[in-house]
């Protein structure tokens, strides 16, 4: 099989600057991830961390700090960056809900009180400013006394009676919330006359203040007396983040030296000198999971979550169990978007890659024929051999080609949205295979079906709007059982008849694009979905992949599971379920219509969907003479052994390959002609600036 193995898509994920879990009172736990390009990602930790959706950023919107506070369901999400604005985000429409100017320059840090009524912001001009966020508001209240240098970190006490701040003037201050004046000022160590930066502060349950500074010192302070209780030279460089457990007996720290430390409080003990060691903090272990600076930490120590999550310049999230740290293995999460990064045109052999603020087109050439003597590698029953390809970067002026149609489409959409009092903007745009219709999913989860047959004359008609993800029924009436949700997945069948959409509440709807009617709502699973795909050769069959890496196939015309899916309802013991990465997509080889390929970030899985059918490739292989060497025979024996065991257990026929890593997209141009687009980790890391290095053993 010819494989176009492409590594030319130089998609560079942005650095992680901020992390925050939803409060424990939230019904569903989520992790918010703020990146340097302004994107805010929402992750679900319940299914080994599934990327649920992304709030797109914008120019000069780098996220430096994130807050999730539960005042009413759902939790409210606030962010700030190196600009004077504090923004509240709507996590359903994925748009800015409110914003307020700090009037103090860049906002370096945010903290909310325990009752969720006051928001403290540390600003560039050296002032802490309070904002009223009660009853859904976001209003400026007042500012505290000004200090020299910017406020780099801020934290509330557990009882909201004081605020702690760390600044760029080598000082930690305890602020009286009522008077707005500093009650205590503690000074950290200095080197010569240079100021030490206090990057992070936290307050424990017993009102102990924890600070991390640019000298790598982790310090514990008595807030009432303003005195130092204990100090650790925990890191070789700046400590950028400190998080504490809710019980106050565990502290994690991380920073520029790539090291993650865990400190725990020692219980009441007496040593040989009869001296009490109660209240002392000891380092119980450390790990280096990252390749570059760790800028942010998030901790949720509840048994149901039990996670310490770290992220930084190397763009990768790492989650590991908090209670067992540092014994158990970490979970590395792929840094790439799960959907709509790559599009493939089979007829023109074009690849389109979508970047943060640009689009690139690439044209594939033909692979050179290779001799039979050259090595091939087996994937299931299909032989894969790398092929060379020709790259031509195609630059197209979209304004010149599509100026007229784009203007007409925009005018038609704006007119329709204004008429129905709807907001502009879209989360998804998708053409049907015949290019006769355009599907637009707006920020309010309105599904618009647009007729494109008259595009040459500049005529665009909105044929139908579906509001099932907005809590509306088939007649457009509001229902009490449904709620507004974000559409995160959609797929169209190869014949253009069926449209399937799914939201973050795991509701999956199927619409008939011929009759323009709602067809069926699939049974709601307790496990969230990760991908949707119609079979290219059986357009009525919809494959739904779940976060558990199980999947089922639904015949949308008959409104029931396919026979194969009924026979394989229990997939708990399959090799696919054992994979750590979630299923990102599905693809189908025209040469083997009875097989399906599912892929994640680090694997390909080939599943045989028919127990009796034999593909053309397999039939021809029986009549061909093959020369087996020792390695081939060994591989064949192992494959037969796996197949025999699978049949005994009654499990599905699946084969896993790990040859390709960091897969962005997988698809087929033609019979046995596959396009594989990768973004290797070393390619991402080589674009980063040099990381911290400290000479060892005096060299």
Secondary structure, DSSP 8 states (H G I E B T S, - for coil): -EEEEE---------EEEEEE--TTSSS--EEEEETTS-EEEEEGGGSSEEEEEE---TT----EEEEE-SSSS-EEEEE-SSSEEEEEETTTTEEEEEEE-SSSSEEEEEE-TTS-EEEEEETTS-EEEEE-GGG--EEEEE----SS-EEEEEE-TTSSEEEEEETTSEEEEEETTT-SEEEEEE---BTTB---EEEEEE-TTSEEEEEETTSEEEEEETTTTEEEEEEE--SS-EEEEEE-TTSSEEEEEETT--EEEEEE--S-B-TT--B-TT-EEEEEEE---SS-EEEEEEE-STTT-EEEEEETT--EEEE-STTTTSS--EEE--S-SSSSEEEETTTTEEEEE-SS-EEEEEE-------TTS--EEETTEEEEEE---EEEE---HHHHHHHHHHHHHHHHHHHHHHTT----EEEEEE-TTSSEEEEEETT--EEEEE-TTGGGT--EEEEEE-GGGTB-TTS-B-SS-----EEEEEE-TTS-EEEEEETT--EEEEETTTTEEEEE----SS-EEEEEE-SSSTTEEEEEETTS-EEEEETTTTEE-HHHHHT---TTSHHHH-SS---EEE--TT-TTEEEEE-SS-EEEEE--SS---HHHHHHHTS-----HHHHHHHHHHHHHHHHHHHHT---EEEE-SS-SEEEEEEEETTEEEEEE--HHHHHTTS--------TT-
